Amino acid sequence: MASSTDNKITLYMCPIVISHRLYIILSELGLPFEEVEIDLGRPRDPSYLEINPRGLVPSLKYNGEIITESAIIGQFLADAHPSHLVLPSNAPGGALQRARINFFVDAFWSKVVANLMTFIWAKTDAEGVTHIEAYIEGVVKELEPLLKDAKPFFGGSDKLTLADALTAPLAIRLLALFKDGVIPSNLEVQLKEKAPAFYAWAVAVSAHPSVTGIFKEKAVVDYYKGQIKKARSTDSEQ
Ligand SMILES: N[C@@H](CCC(=O)N[C@@H](CS)C(=O)NCC(=O)O)C(=O)O
């Protein structure tokens, strides 16, 4: 376990969606950091529970201060290191940009993403399809209008913003599942037709080096395939 040393960033992570957000932000900010992988397959060590009493990952140690919750960590890093990710709140347009970013990220996580998880956990392929259809509906209603001006990133930016960094891990996973045929291709066609701005945005963020940097496509797709197989097996209790 890393010690609390001043002027140092330690990211306690596991290789999943939520930690991916912070890799993107740290990469965009060009900040060196140490990473400590937390094994979620076993009970958390007491030393980690001292860092994050909830036992969740990610957590950040920044100059000896502990910060938890990925979105809060991301906002903190962006505030502590002003950059293209987000305007300072007191800069012209800054407060409004932050409100727009927060709304987009909230809509993505609260109205759309759950459908991808319920697709994975569905008991049958047919049921799974209904969850992807619900995902597409959520995208059309909630996200498409917010991405009309993406160029190619959120809010017309040609560089990744905090909005992109906090949501790209979901976009790249969705596209990987399409690419591998885990989600039927007719649903990708449907998404492209009904939500062209979202689709173009997803392609753009998924190709960005800060997003692809730590993304192990095959491992991620294989993981989801395993989860799907387990959920669809006839004796599954889930
Ligand atoms: N809202 C938290 C969610 C963190 C979270 O749920 N992390 C999961 C991994 S995806 C975790 O640590 N799970 C371990 C457990 O529940 O024991 C955040 O954004 O940081």
The ligand as an SDF file (V2000), in Angstrom:
LIG
                    3D

 20 19  0  0  0  0  0  0  0  0999 V2000
  -20.1630    5.9750   -7.3110 N   0  0  0  0  0  0  0  0  0  0  0  0
  -18.8690    5.3190   -7.1540 C   0  0  0  0  0  0  0  0  0  0  0  0
  -19.0170    3.8960   -7.5790 C   0  0  0  0  0  0  0  0  0  0  0  0
  -17.7900    3.1060   -7.2740 C   0  0  0  0  0  0  0  0  0  0  0  0
  -18.0760    1.6200   -7.3910 C   0  0  0  0  0  0  0  0  0  0  0  0
  -19.2160    1.1710   -7.2670 O   0  0  0  0  0  0  0  0  0  0  0  0
  -17.0250    0.8720   -7.6210 N   0  0  0  0  0  0  0  0  0  0  0  0
  -17.1940   -0.5710   -7.7200 C   0  0  0  0  0  0  0  0  0  0  0  0
  -16.4410   -1.0960   -8.8910 C   0  0  0  0  0  0  0  0  0  0  0  0
  -17.2830   -0.6360  -10.3730 S   0  0  0  0  0  0  0  0  0  0  0  0
  -16.6250   -1.2120   -6.4780 C   0  0  0  0  0  0  0  0  0  0  0  0
  -15.7000   -0.7030   -5.8830 O   0  0  0  0  0  0  0  0  0  0  0  0
  -17.1810   -2.3440   -6.1010 N   0  0  0  0  0  0  0  0  0  0  0  0
  -16.6810   -3.1110   -5.0110 C   0  0  0  0  0  0  0  0  0  0  0  0
  -17.7490   -3.5340   -4.0600 C   0  0  0  0  0  0  0  0  0  0  0  0
  -18.9190   -3.1600   -4.2550 O   0  0  0  0  0  0  0  0  0  0  0  0
  -17.4060   -4.2370   -3.1230 O   0  0  0  0  0  0  0  0  0  0  0  0
  -17.8230    6.0500   -7.9960 C   0  0  0  0  0  0  0  0  0  0  0  0
  -18.2060    6.6380   -9.0250 O   0  0  0  0  0  0  0  0  0  0  0  0
  -16.6520    6.0920   -7.6080 O   0  0  0  0  0  0  0  0  0  0  0  0
  1  2  1  0
  2  3  1  0
  2 18  1  0
  3  4  1  0
  4  5  1  0
  5  6  2  0
  5  7  1  0
  7  8  1  0
  8  9  1  0
  8 11  1  0
  9 10  1  0
 11 12  2  0
 11 13  1  0
 13 14  1  0
 14 15  1  0
 15 16  2  0
 15 17  1  0
 18 19  2  0
 18 20  1  0
M  END
$$$$
